[in-house]
Every structure is written in C-alpha cells, then in structure tokens.
Amino acid sequence: FTYEVAFRRWLVRELEEQRLTPAQAIERFNFHPVSGYALIHKWRLKYAQEMVLSLPEMTFQEKQDLALLQARTKELEKQLEQAKMYNIALNTLIDVAEEKLKISIRKKPGARQ
C-alpha cells in the first residue's frame, strides 16, 4: 500500500513533535506490526530534514536583553584589544630596556623563583 507524501510528512511531524509515538502510529493507521517500524524510520530519515523549525517571535524584554548582551560583547572586545596593545607595548619596553641597558628583565625558562 502506498501513502500520500502529504500524509507521510504529517505523520513525521507528529512523531518529531512527540504528539504520537511510532507504536501509536502503527496501531492507529494499521501499519504492519513488524515492517511498520522500518517504514516509519525510513520516512523520518527522508522527511524530518524538510521540517522547518519555527521559533517564536522574541519578546520586547528578550530583544532588550539581546541588545545589552551585544553591547557588552562589543565593550569586552574593545577592552581585549586595548589589553593586547598594552601587552605589546610592555613587551616592546622590556625588549628595548634589555637591549639598551644590557640587563635581563624577563625570567629565563627553568629559572628558580
């Protein structure tokens, strides 16, 4: 027996959204008790990927929270960039001081503390 594609897609959606179990579908639609599971599995593999997830619209509060988080991320990225520049400046200062003053400022690997 062949089933319409629309029915197959509907059934897969019901199964994916857990409104129906495979056992319930087999009983309800009189699928063969043994091969019904394989048939359902085959349909799920074929049609589940076609299902489009629809997310609910963001609430006003969620949009505000998102905007705050995005602003915070931007600020932290700016601070990180400044810290990197500060680190480069300090390393350059140490390099110049070691070269000009002929003194060792950085710890050598394996040096005792």
Secondary structure, DSSP 8 states (H G I E B T S, - for coil): ----HHHHHHHHHHHHTTSS-HHHHHHHTT--TTHHHHHHHHHHHHHGGG---------HHHHHHHHHHHHHHHHHHHHHHHHHHHHHHHHHHHHHHHHHH----S--TT---
